[in-house]
Amino acid sequence: MDLSKRLQKVSEMVPMCHTVADIGTDHGFALISLLKKGKIKKGIASDNKAMPLEKARRNSEEEGQSEFMSFRLGSGFETLEPGEANGAILAGMGGILMVELLESAQAVVEKLDFLLLQPAQNPEILRKYLYQNHFEIMDEELVQEERRFYEYFLVRKSENTVDFYPSICDYSIGNILLEKKHPLLHVYIESKIQELAVISEKIHGTTENAKMKMERLNHKMRELRRVKDEYLC
Ligand SMILES: C[S@@+](CC[C@H](N)C(=O)[O-])C[C@H]1O[C@@H](n2cnc3c(N)ncnc32)[C@H](O)[C@@H]1O
């Protein structure tokens, strides 16, 4: 089983524990890898579609791990009882969907010791939700695989008051990534600036709306440059 760099980081960041649920498991590789490394004893593979779940079952049989896994069909956390798993993985789905799934399953989420979240898109929307909804951010990570960047959040819902995490550039930069001066952050921020520059080239016209959009983009690009120069040089 060849694990992508993106999934290797998921498997690396999941803390050692008894049971982990992988919501949106698809191929099941994250759990299979955790079981093979001996980091977990049981994996709950969950997906809202039958075909991916079947794929996970086949892969787990091929890798000799099926007896340590259960396979559940359903959306998000609805396949889990509160307290049944120590932690959960949500990887490879969009940040907006992740927010919806977390928000609609608070009873289950509150009982988890950790959640490892790796959004495929809109990490800033997920970050804003986590920062504003009493999640303790235990770690943040960043991986580059080919031309894409992937962000990771290791979090838990806290009953206690959690640290205040300020928004950096509209939640697009992680506080922990910045604190640890993550080695990829410089090039990640530069890629965000380039993306905004491409968008700004497509804005034409002199309407108020166009001017406002341009001003917002320019402001964000200036802020990203400031963070890059001030904190990472
Ligand atoms: C792109 S795959 C990611 C697979 C794997 N987690 C990874 O990171 O490689 C997304 C998976 O999420 C599943 N999915 C989408 N919406 C879901 C939902 N509401 N609940 C559970 N699974 C969902 C899809 O069926 C698909 O198998």
The ligand as a Tripos MOL2 file, in Angstrom:
@<TRIPOS>MOLECULE
LIG
   27    29     1     0     0
SMALL
NO_CHARGES

@<TRIPOS>ATOM
      1 C1        -11.9950   12.7880   -1.6480 C.3       1 LIG1
      2 S1        -12.5090   11.4790   -0.6410 S.3       1 LIG1
      3 C2        -11.3050   11.5190    0.6460 C.3       1 LIG1
      4 C3        -10.9540   10.1540    1.0940 C.3       1 LIG1
      5 C4         -9.9460   10.0590    2.2420 C.3       1 LIG1
      6 N1        -10.5210   10.5580    3.4710 N.3       1 LIG1
      7 C5         -8.6710   10.7790    1.9120 C.2       1 LIG1
      8 O1         -8.3430   11.7770    2.5740 O.co2     1 LIG1
      9 O2         -7.9750   10.3520    0.9860 O.co2     1 LIG1
     10 C6        -13.9620   12.0430    0.1520 C.3       1 LIG1
     11 C7        -14.8220   10.9260    0.7020 C.3       1 LIG1
     12 O3        -15.7930   11.5260    1.5590 O.3       1 LIG1
     13 C8        -17.0320   10.8820    1.3450 C.3       1 LIG1
     14 N2        -18.0820   11.8020    1.7880 N.ar      1 LIG1
     15 C9        -18.5680   12.9080    1.1740 C.ar      1 LIG1
     16 N3        -19.5280   13.4800    1.9030 N.ar      1 LIG1
     17 C10       -19.6610   12.7370    3.0330 C.ar      1 LIG1
     18 C11       -20.4980   12.7970    4.1830 C.ar      1 LIG1
     19 N4        -21.4040   13.7530    4.3230 N.pl3     1 LIG1
     20 N5        -20.3570   11.8560    5.1350 N.ar      1 LIG1
     21 C12       -19.4470   10.8480    5.0060 C.ar      1 LIG1
     22 N6        -18.6360   10.7320    3.9260 N.ar      1 LIG1
     23 C13       -18.7320   11.6590    2.9630 C.ar      1 LIG1
     24 C14       -17.0310   10.5610   -0.1450 C.3       1 LIG1
     25 O4        -17.9330    9.5290   -0.4570 O.3       1 LIG1
     26 C15       -15.5760   10.1650   -0.3590 C.3       1 LIG1
     27 O5        -15.3990    8.7800   -0.1790 O.3       1 LIG1
@<TRIPOS>BOND
     1     1     2 1
     2     2     3 1
     3     2    10 1
     4     3     4 1
     5     4     5 1
     6     5     6 1
     7     5     7 1
     8     7     8 2
     9     7     9 1
    10    10    11 1
    11    11    12 1
    12    11    26 1
    13    12    13 1
    14    13    14 1
    15    13    24 1
    16    14    15 ar
    17    14    23 ar
    18    15    16 ar
    19    16    17 ar
    20    17    18 ar
    21    17    23 ar
    22    18    19 1
    23    18    20 ar
    24    20    21 ar
    25    21    22 ar
    26    22    23 ar
    27    24    25 1
    28    24    26 1
    29    26    27 1
@<TRIPOS>SUBSTRUCTURE
     1 LIG1         1 GROUP 0 **** ****
